Amino acid sequence: MSTDILIDVDNVSRSFGHRDVVRDVSFTVVKGEVLGFLGPNGAGKTTTMRILTGTLAPSRGQVRVGGIDMLQHPTQAKAQLGYLPETPPLNRDLTVDEFLDFCARLRRLPRRQVRPAREQAKARCGLHDVGRRLIGNLSKGFQQRIGIAQAIIHNPPVVILDEPTVGLDPIQIQEIRALIRELGQAHSVILSTHILSEVQAICSHVQIIRRGELVLKAGIDELATHLHGAHLQVAFRRPPPAETLAQMDGVATLHPQGDGRWLVHFDGDTDPTDALVRAAAAGDWGLYELTRPRLSLEDVFLELAGDVPADAPEHAA
């Protein structure tokens, strides 16, 4: 395995009863990569994150962190990770310095390294002036920073952040995003989030999970054009019934835009452009727009993630 690969997930599956929540998931994260991990509720994202952090064992497959097998050597593998759950694991009755010293000792840092590690984490997270203040008296933005500081205090090669900007105001969000970008220069970062603009602002790669299976992993620059060649934006003054468009050769799905406009997703091997033009002329549909749009990350996410059943159990995914 390449020394640049810090997380290696190989055919991981997880079942709850007879239901596979995660199915044959495989991916790698390399040094310096900031991976945005996306998925709708019930898609298997949280289960995958729990498997990565060693809090849930896979039913099948293997996870290696820094080349260390998570099941065979969990203590050594977890030492390669820093983790910020959605709710930061903070003790509100301690000062920032006391809490970070406690976290450093939990990470088994030698006594002589505790203070330097704490001061370095504070400096990186903008906490230098609040070391002696009680955590419970600080704002949500500072508490998120403390959560990130405890995740990096042992300088792990991999940092996993779960919804790190939830509940923050716009200024705090910008500050945390800048911090995550800085972390990405020295660590591999996995960012789990529902905020698509956050992925575009921070991440170098994006991964989407749907119904327990990965449907995309791509560089952030690839996403805007990922489905570019497989969509048409059409508009008619006298639009035909949706069924007529849906039955045309090559048309996979239709997304109504209102006022006679449709976003047409077609199979990559069958471009319906010529057929649409001929049908519009023959049917007097009043075709006045036919373009290939550049899709946003939200469009890509909706197209690939799709819908998950409303009864998908939250605890299982």
C-alpha positions as CSV (number, residue, x, y, z in Angstrom):
1,M,0.0,0.0,0.0
2,S,1.3,3.5,-0.9
3,T,2.6,5.5,2.0
4,D,0.4,8.4,0.8
5,I,-2.8,6.3,1.5
6,L,-3.8,7.1,5.1
7,I,-7.3,5.4,5.0
8,D,-8.0,2.3,3.0
9,V,-11.5,0.9,3.2
10,D,-11.8,-2.4,1.4
11,N,-15.3,-4.0,0.6
12,V,-16.8,-2.9,3.9
13,S,-20.4,-4.0,4.6
14,R,-22.5,-3.7,7.7
15,S,-25.8,-5.5,8.4
16,F,-28.4,-4.9,11.1
17,G,-30.5,-8.0,11.2
18,H,-31.3,-9.0,7.6
19,R,-30.8,-5.4,6.3
20,D,-27.5,-4.3,4.7
21,V,-27.0,-0.7,5.7
22,V,-23.6,-0.5,4.0
23,R,-22.7,-2.7,1.1
24,D,-19.3,-3.3,-0.3
25,V,-17.9,0.2,0.2
26,S,-14.3,0.7,-0.9
27,F,-12.3,3.9,-1.1
28,T,-9.0,5.4,-0.1
29,V,-8.0,8.8,1.4
30,V,-4.6,10.1,0.6
31,K,-2.3,12.5,2.4
32,G,-3.4,16.1,2.0
33,E,-6.9,15.2,0.8
34,V,-10.0,16.9,2.2
35,L,-12.9,14.5,1.4
36,G,-16.5,15.7,1.7
37,F,-18.7,12.7,2.6
38,L,-22.3,13.2,1.6
39,G,-25.4,11.2,1.8
40,P,-29.1,11.7,2.7
41,N,-30.5,10.5,6.0
42,G,-30.7,6.7,6.0
43,A,-28.1,6.3,3.2
44,G,-25.4,4.7,5.4
45,K,-23.2,7.7,6.0
46,T,-23.2,7.7,9.8
47,T,-22.7,3.9,9.9
48,T,-19.7,4.3,7.6
49,M,-18.3,7.1,9.8
50,R,-18.7,4.9,12.9
51,I,-16.8,2.0,11.2
52,L,-14.0,4.4,10.2
53,T,-13.5,5.6,13.7
54,G,-13.6,2.1,15.2
55,T,-16.8,2.6,17.2
56,L,-18.6,0.0,15.1
57,A,-17.2,-3.2,13.6
58,P,-18.0,-4.0,10.0
59,S,-19.9,-7.2,9.2
60,R,-17.5,-7.8,6.4
61,G,-14.4,-6.1,4.9
62,Q,-11.4,-4.3,6.2
63,V,-10.4,-0.8,7.4
64,R,-6.8,0.2,7.6
65,V,-5.7,3.6,9.0
66,G,-2.1,4.5,8.3
67,G,-1.6,0.9,7.2
68,I,-2.9,-0.5,10.5
69,D,-5.8,-2.9,10.5
70,M,-8.6,-1.4,12.7
71,L,-10.0,-4.8,13.8
72,Q,-6.6,-6.5,14.5
73,H,-4.9,-3.5,16.1
74,P,-7.7,-1.1,17.2
75,T,-5.6,0.9,19.7
76,Q,-2.8,1.6,17.2
77,A,-5.2,2.3,14.4
78,K,-7.3,4.8,16.5
79,A,-4.1,6.5,17.5
80,Q,-3.8,7.6,13.9
81,L,-7.2,9.3,14.1
82,G,-8.6,12.6,15.4
83,Y,-12.4,12.7,15.7
84,L,-14.9,15.5,16.2
85,P,-18.5,14.1,16.5
86,E,-21.4,16.3,15.7
87,T,-21.8,17.1,19.4
88,P,-18.3,18.1,20.6
89,P,-17.2,15.9,23.6
90,L,-16.5,18.8,26.0
91,N,-16.5,19.2,29.8
92,R,-18.1,22.6,30.3
93,D,-16.8,22.8,33.9
94,L,-13.2,22.7,32.9
95,T,-11.1,25.6,31.5
96,V,-9.8,25.2,27.9
97,D,-6.3,24.4,29.1
98,E,-7.5,21.9,31.7
99,F,-9.7,20.1,29.1
100,L,-7.0,20.0,26.4
101,D,-4.4,18.7,28.9
102,F,-6.9,16.0,29.9
103,C,-7.3,15.1,26.2
104,A,-3.5,15.0,25.7
105,R,-3.2,12.5,28.6
106,L,-6.0,10.4,27.1
107,R,-4.0,10.2,23.9
108,R,-1.0,9.0,26.0
109,L,1.3,11.8,25.2
110,P,4.4,11.9,27.5
111,R,4.0,14.4,30.3
112,R,6.7,16.6,28.9
113,Q,4.8,16.9,25.6
114,V,1.4,17.8,27.0
115,R,1.9,21.5,27.4
116,P,3.6,22.0,24.0
117,A,0.9,19.9,22.3
118,R,-1.8,22.0,24.0
119,E,-0.3,25.3,23.0
120,Q,0.2,24.2,19.4
121,A,-3.4,23.0,19.2
122,K,-4.7,26.3,20.7
123,A,-2.6,28.3,18.3
124,R,-3.9,26.4,15.3
125,C,-7.5,26.7,16.4
126,G,-7.4,30.4,17.5
127,L,-7.8,29.6,21.2
128,H,-4.7,31.4,22.6
129,D,-6.6,34.0,24.5
130,V,-9.2,31.8,26.1
131,G,-7.0,29.1,27.7
132,R,-8.1,30.0,31.3
133,R,-11.8,30.5,30.6
134,L,-14.4,27.9,31.4
135,I,-15.6,26.1,28.4
136,G,-19.3,26.5,29.4
137,N,-18.9,30.3,29.3
138,L,-17.7,30.4,25.7
139,S,-19.7,30.8,22.5
140,K,-20.7,27.9,20.2
141,G,-18.0,28.9,17.8
142,F,-15.3,28.7,20.4
143,Q,-16.6,25.4,21.6
144,Q,-16.4,24.0,18.0
145,R,-12.8,25.2,17.9
146,I,-12.1,23.4,21.2
147,G,-13.7,20.3,19.7
148,I,-11.3,20.4,16.7
149,A,-8.3,21.2,19.0
150,Q,-9.0,18.0,21.0
151,A,-9.1,16.1,17.7
152,I,-5.7,17.3,16.6
153,I,-3.8,17.6,19.9
154,H,-1.9,14.4,19.2
155,N,-1.2,15.5,15.6
156,P,-2.9,12.5,13.9
157,P,-2.4,12.0,10.2
158,V,-6.2,11.6,9.7
159,V,-8.9,14.0,11.1
160,I,-12.6,13.1,10.9
161,L,-15.1,15.9,11.4
162,D,-18.9,15.3,11.6
163,E,-21.0,18.4,10.8
164,P,-18.4,20.8,12.3
165,T,-20.4,24.0,11.5
166,V,-23.9,23.1,12.6
167,G,-25.4,25.9,14.7
168,L,-22.8,28.5,14.0
169,D,-23.4,32.0,12.8
170,P,-22.0,33.1,9.3
171,I,-18.8,34.6,10.7
172,Q,-18.1,31.5,12.8
173,I,-18.8,29.3,9.8
174,Q,-16.2,31.2,7.8
175,E,-13.6,30.9,10.6
176,I,-14.2,27.1,11.0
177,R,-14.0,26.6,7.2
178,A,-10.7,28.5,7.1
179,L,-9.4,26.3,9.9
180,I,-10.4,23.1,8.1
181,R,-8.7,24.2,5.0
182,E,-5.5,24.8,7.0
183,L,-5.8,21.4,8.6
184,G,-6.0,19.9,5.1
185,Q,-2.5,21.1,4.4
186,A,-1.0,18.9,7.1
187,H,-3.6,16.1,7.6
188,S,-6.0,14.0,5.6
189,V,-9.5,15.2,6.5
190,I,-12.9,13.6,6.1
191,L,-15.7,16.1,6.5
192,S,-19.2,14.7,6.9
193,T,-21.8,17.4,6.2
194,H,-25.2,18.1,4.7
195,I,-24.2,21.6,3.5
196,L,-23.3,21.4,-0.1
197,S,-21.8,24.9,-0.3
198,E,-19.5,23.8,2.5
199,V,-18.1,21.0,0.4
200,Q,-17.5,23.3,-2.5
201,A,-15.7,25.8,-0.2
202,I,-13.5,23.3,1.6
203,C,-13.1,20.0,0.0
204,S,-10.7,18.7,-2.6
205,H,-12.8,15.5,-3.3
206,V,-16.4,14.5,-2.8
207,Q,-17.9,11.1,-2.1
208,I,-21.7,10.4,-2.2
209,I,-23.3,7.4,-0.6
210,R,-26.8,6.2,-1.6
211,R,-28.7,3.3,-0.1
212,G,-25.5,1.9,1.5
213,E,-23.5,2.1,-1.8
214,L,-21.0,4.6,-3.0
215,V,-22.3,6.2,-6.2
216,L,-19.5,8.8,-6.7
217,K,-16.1,9.8,-5.6
218,A,-14.6,12.6,-7.7
219,G,-12.4,15.7,-7.4
220,I,-14.3,18.8,-6.6
221,D,-13.4,20.3,-10.0
222,E,-14.9,17.3,-11.7
223,L,-18.4,17.6,-10.2
224,A,-19.7,20.6,-12.0
225,T,-19.1,18.8,-15.3
226,H,-19.8,15.2,-14.0
227,L,-23.3,15.1,-15.5
228,H,-22.7,18.0,-18.0
229,G,-22.8,15.8,-21.0
230,A,-25.9,13.9,-19.9
231,H,-28.4,16.7,-19.4
232,L,-30.5,18.9,-21.6
233,Q,-32.4,22.0,-20.6
234,V,-35.4,22.4,-22.8
235,A,-38.3,24.9,-22.9
236,F,-41.5,24.8,-24.9
237,R,-44.2,27.5,-25.5
238,R,-46.7,24.7,-25.9
239,P,-45.2,21.9,-23.9
240,P,-46.2,18.3,-24.5
241,P,-47.4,15.9,-21.8
242,A,-44.6,14.7,-19.5
243,E,-45.3,11.2,-20.6
244,T,-44.5,12.0,-24.2
245,L,-41.1,13.3,-23.3
246,A,-40.4,10.4,-20.9
247,Q,-41.1,7.8,-23.6
248,M,-38.5,9.2,-26.0
249,D,-35.5,7.0,-26.7
250,G,-32.6,7.8,-24.3
251,V,-34.6,9.9,-21.8
252,A,-33.8,8.5,-18.3
253,T,-35.5,11.1,-16.0
254,L,-37.3,14.4,-16.2
255,H,-37.2,17.2,-13.7
256,P,-39.9,19.9,-14.2
257,Q,-38.6,23.5,-13.9
258,G,-42.0,25.2,-14.4
259,D,-43.3,27.4,-17.3
260,G,-42.8,24.6,-19.9
261,R,-39.2,24.0,-18.9
262,W,-37.6,20.6,-18.3
263,L,-34.3,19.3,-17.2
264,V,-33.8,16.1,-19.2
265,H,-31.3,13.5,-18.0
266,F,-30.4,11.0,-20.7
267,D,-28.4,7.8,-20.9
268,G,-24.9,8.5,-21.9
269,D,-25.0,6.4,-25.0
270,T,-28.3,7.8,-26.4
271,D,-28.5,11.5,-26.9
272,P,-32.1,12.5,-27.6
273,T,-31.3,16.0,-28.9
274,D,-32.1,15.3,-32.6
275,A,-35.2,13.3,-31.7
276,L,-36.4,16.2,-29.4
277,V,-36.0,18.8,-32.2
278,R,-37.9,16.6,-34.7
279,A,-40.7,15.8,-32.3
280,A,-41.0,19.5,-31.3
281,A,-41.3,20.6,-34.9
282,A,-43.8,17.8,-35.8
283,G,-45.9,18.5,-32.7
284,D,-45.7,22.3,-32.8
285,W,-44.4,22.4,-29.2
286,G,-42.8,25.8,-29.7
287,L,-39.3,24.8,-28.8
288,Y,-37.4,27.9,-27.9
289,E,-34.5,26.7,-25.7
290,L,-32.2,23.7,-26.0
291,T,-29.0,23.9,-24.0
292,R,-26.6,21.7,-22.0
293,P,-26.4,23.3,-18.6
294,R,-23.5,23.3,-16.2
295,L,-24.9,21.7,-13.1
296,S,-24.3,22.7,-9.5
297,L,-23.1,20.4,-6.7
298,E,-26.7,20.3,-5.5
299,D,-27.9,19.1,-8.9
300,V,-25.3,16.4,-8.9
301,F,-26.1,15.4,-5.3
302,L,-29.9,15.1,-6.0
303,E,-29.3,13.2,-9.2
304,L,-27.0,10.7,-7.7
305,A,-28.3,10.4,-4.1
306,G,-31.9,10.3,-5.1
307,D,-34.6,9.5,-2.5
308,V,-34.2,7.2,0.5
309,P,-37.3,5.7,2.1
310,A,-38.8,7.8,4.8
311,D,-38.8,4.8,7.2
312,A,-35.1,4.2,6.9
313,P,-33.9,3.8,10.5
314,E,-31.8,6.8,11.8
315,H,-29.9,4.6,14.3
316,A,-28.8,2.2,11.6
317,A,-27.4,4.8,9.1
